[in-house]
């Protein structure tokens, strides 16, 4: 039974990786497509390629997740928690894509883990030792703070960008910013691969450790390739509903502010993944940067009612997926 549960975790993690790429490719391409820096087809191919490279480039963040002390129980109970969390995160991802709302796959996964872990305790199963502090301080806090930081940095970055380009003609400035956006779209996709690609690796590694098939100190190569390929495959299909929301319905954005938003969010993903080993939501970072850069204009450009609805989705992600994770774990508990 334990081997069957391990296989189910790997399959569910593959589905999560595919949906992550499908859901989040919009973050890489939305502003570049909106400002006509890239055609939709070229933008998706570029994003998918750099997602693959980013996921294959490093495993440090995945190992950080494993070492963060989430404290998953070993054996069937821990595997059941992971299955329930992954299914909950996938369902929420499909729902938010259908509604055209950008949302964090990482928040959804963490919410599912917390809910399933709580359900395990309710059924007198093993507890997730030390999970609360690790999830709050090392994982949840960076995810919550990143939208605020991205908004403020993007808003502030418009000032020096505008000053540096103040003597250029509009046509020349827009052309240069579109070229920069093309480069930054690839950079952001690379950062997305570094960040989100390693979520799937971490889940599979946790499952392997819980089942006694790995130590947790090294990432098996097949896990890294498995996660990278499925993330890339999802990116190639492109979730255009969310792309339309970010590029057309949330903010009226020009090439300069699109370039600024992509530059700020790309830098944050790289710093979080490589230097600080902090998990950052690419969705929250890019969306907040777009709103921050778009808000720094002389005319009202941000569609505030739509932005408020997106914020409500963000706030509801963890509670909803926690509830779904708990329900799915309770449904699985007779098999554990």
Long-range contacts (C-beta under 8 A, 24 or more apart in sequence): 1-76, 1-335, 2-75, 2-76, 2-79, 2-211, 3-211, 5-76, 5-79, 5-80, 5-83, 5-211, 5-335, 5-336, 6-79, 6-207, 6-208, 6-211, 6-213, 8-79, 8-83, 9-79, 9-82, 9-83, 9-86, 9-203, 9-204, 9-207, 10-204, 10-207, 10-226, 12-82, 12-83, 12-86, 12-87, 12-90, 13-82, 13-86, 13-200, 13-203, 13-204, 13-207, 13-227, 14-200, 14-226, 14-230, 15-86, 15-90, 16-86, 16-89, 16-90, 16-93, 16-105, 16-109, 16-199, 16-200, 16-203, 17-197, 17-199, 17-200, 17-226, 17-227, 17-230, 17-231, 17-234, 18-230, 18-231, 18-233, 18-234, 19-90, 19-93, 19-94, 19-97, 19-105, 19-234, 20-93, 20-105, 20-196, 20-199, 20-200, 20-231, 20-234, 21-48, 21-51, 21-230, 21-231, 21-232, 21-233, 21-234, 21-235, 21-236, 21-237, 22-97, 22-234, 22-235, 22-237, 22-238, 22-239, 23-93, 23-96, 23-97, 23-103, 23-105, 23-234, 23-239, 23-242, 23-283, 24-105, 24-192, 24-196, 24-235, 24-239, 24-282, 24-283, 25-51, 25-189, 25-234, 25-235, 25-238, 25-239, 25-243, 26-102, 26-238, 26-239, 26-240, 26-242, 26-243, 26-245, 26-246, 27-102, 27-188, 27-192, 27-246, 27-265, 27-282, 27-283, 27-285, 27-286, 27-287, 28-185, 28-188, 28-189, 28-192, 28-235, 28-286, 29-185, 29-238, 29-243, 30-242, 30-243, 30-246, 30-247, 30-286, 30-290, 31-181, 31-185, 31-246, 31-247, 31-253, 31-258, 31-261, 31-262, 31-290, 32-178, 32-181, 32-182, 32-184, 32-185, 32-258, 32-262, 33-243, 33-247, 34-246, 34-247, 34-248, 34-253, 34-258, 35-174, 35-177, 35-178, 35-181, 35-253, 35-254, 35-255, 35-258, 36-178, 37-177, 37-178, 37-179, 37-181, 37-182, 37-185, 37-255, 37-258, 38-181, 38-182, 38-185, 40-238, 40-240, 43-185, 44-235, 44-236, 44-238, 45-236, 46-182, 46-185, 46-186, 46-189, 47-185, 47-186, 47-188, 47-189, 47-192, 47-235, 48-189, 48-232, 48-235, 48-236, 49-186, 49-189, 49-232, 50-186, 50-187, 50-189, 50-190, 50-192, 50-193, 51-189, 51-190, 51-192, 51-193, 51-197, 51-228, 51-231, 51-232, 51-235, 52-193, 52-228, 52-229, 52-231, 52-232, 53-190, 53-193, 54-189, 54-190, 54-191, 54-192, 54-193, 54-194, 54-195, 54-197, 55-193, 55-194, 55-197, 55-198, 55-201, 55-224, 55-227, 55-228, 55-231, 55-232, 56-193, 56-224, 56-225, 56-228, 57-190, 57-193, 57-194, 58-194, 58-198, 58-273, 58-274, 59-198, 59-201, 59-219, 59-224, 60-198, 60-273, 60-274, 60-277, 61-194, 61-195, 61-198, 61-202, 61-273, 61-277, 61-279, 62-198, 62-199, 62-201, 62-202, 62-205, 62-219, 63-202, 63-205, 63-216, 63-217, 63-219, 64-138, 64-277, 64-279, 65-139, 65-198, 65-199, 65-202, 65-206, 65-279, 66-202, 66-205, 66-206, 66-209, 66-216, 67-216, 68-134, 68-135, 68-138, 68-139, 69-130, 69-131, 69-133, 69-134, 69-138, 70-113, 70-128, 70-130, 70-131, 70-134, 70-135, 70-206, 71-127, 71-128, 71-129, 71-130, 71-131, 71-134, 72-113, 72-117, 72-128, 72-131, 72-206, 72-210, 73-120, 73-125, 73-126, 73-127, 73-128, 73-210, 74-209, 74-210, 74-211, 74-212, 75-210, 75-211, 76-335, 76-336, 77-120, 77-125, 77-126, 77-336, 78-126, 78-206, 78-207, 78-210, 79-207, 79-210, 79-211, 79-336, 80-116, 80-120, 80-329, 80-332, 80-333, 80-335, 80-336, 81-113, 81-116, 81-117, 81-120, 81-128, 81-325, 81-329, 82-113, 82-116, 82-203, 82-206, 82-207, 82-210, 83-328, 83-332, 84-112, 84-115, 84-116, 84-119, 84-324, 84-325, 84-326, 84-328, 84-329, 84-332, 85-109, 85-111, 85-112, 85-113, 85-115, 85-116, 85-321, 85-325, 86-112, 86-203, 87-112, 87-324, 87-325, 87-328, 88-112, 88-115, 88-116, 88-321, 88-322, 88-324, 88-325, 88-328, 89-321, 91-324, 92-317, 92-320, 92-321, 92-324, 96-242, 96-313, 97-239, 97-241, 97-242, 98-241, 99-241, 99-313, 100-241, 100-242, 100-244, 100-245, 100-249, 101-242, 101-245, 101-309, 101-310, 101-313, 102-242, 102-245, 102-246, 102-283, 102-286, 102-287, 102-310, 102-313, 103-283, 103-313, 103-314, 103-317, 104-143, 104-281, 104-283, 104-284, 104-314, 104-317, 105-196, 105-199, 105-281, 105-283, 106-143, 106-196, 106-199, 106-279, 106-281, 107-143, 107-281, 107-314, 107-317, 107-318, 107-321, 108-317, 108-318, 108-321, 109-199, 109-203, 109-321, 110-135, 110-139, 110-140, 110-143, 110-318, 111-317, 111-318, 111-319, 111-320, 111-321, 111-322, 111-325, 112-321, 112-322, 112-324, 112-325, 113-325, 114-318, 114-322, 114-325, 115-321, 115-322, 115-323, 115-324, 115-325, 115-326, 115-329, 116-325, 116-326, 116-328, 116-329, 118-322, 118-326, 119-325, 119-326, 119-327, 119-329, 119-330, 119-333, 120-329, 120-333, 122-326, 122-330, 123-330, 123-333, 125-333, 125-336, 138-278, 139-279, 142-272, 142-276, 142-278, 142-279, 142-280, 143-279, 143-280, 143-281, 143-284, 146-268, 146-272, 146-280, 146-281, 146-284, 146-285, 146-288, 147-281, 147-284, 147-285, 147-287, 147-288, 147-314, 148-288, 149-268, 150-264, 150-265, 150-268, 150-284, 150-285, 150-286, 150-288, 150-289, 150-292, 151-288, 151-289, 151-291, 151-292, 151-295, 152-292, 153-264, 153-268, 153-289, 153-292, 154-260, 154-261, 154-264, 154-265, 154-288, 154-289, 154-290, 154-291, 154-292, 154-293, 154-296, 155-292, 155-293, 155-295, 155-296, 157-260, 157-263, 157-264, 157-293, 158-256, 158-257, 158-260, 158-293, 158-296, 159-296, 161-256, 161-259, 161-260, 162-256, 165-256, 173-255, 173-256, 174-254, 174-255, 174-256, 177-254, 177-255, 177-256, 177-258, 177-259, 178-255, 178-259, 180-259, 180-263, 181-255, 181-258, 181-259, 181-262, 184-259, 184-262, 184-263, 184-266, 185-262, 187-262, 187-266, 187-270, 188-262, 188-265, 188-266, 188-269, 188-282, 188-286, 189-235, 190-266, 190-270, 191-265, 191-266, 191-268, 191-269, 191-270, 191-273, 191-282, 192-269, 192-282, 193-228, 193-231, 194-269, 194-270, 194-273, 194-274, 195-269, 195-272, 195-273, 195-279, 195-280, 195-282, 196-231, 196-282, 197-227, 197-228, 197-231, 198-227, 198-273, 199-279, 200-226, 200-227, 200-230, 200-231, 201-227, 245-306, 245-310, 246-286, 246-287, 246-290, 249-303, 249-306, 250-287, 250-290, 250-291, 250-294, 250-302, 250-303, 250-306, 250-307, 250-310, 251-290, 251-291, 251-293, 251-294, 251-295, 251-301, 251-302, 251-303, 252-294, 252-301, 253-290, 253-293, 253-294, 253-301, 257-293, 257-294, 257-296, 257-297, 258-290, 258-293, 260-289, 260-293, 261-286, 261-289, 261-290, 261-292, 261-293, 261-294, 262-286, 262-289, 264-289, 264-292, 264-293, 265-289, 284-314
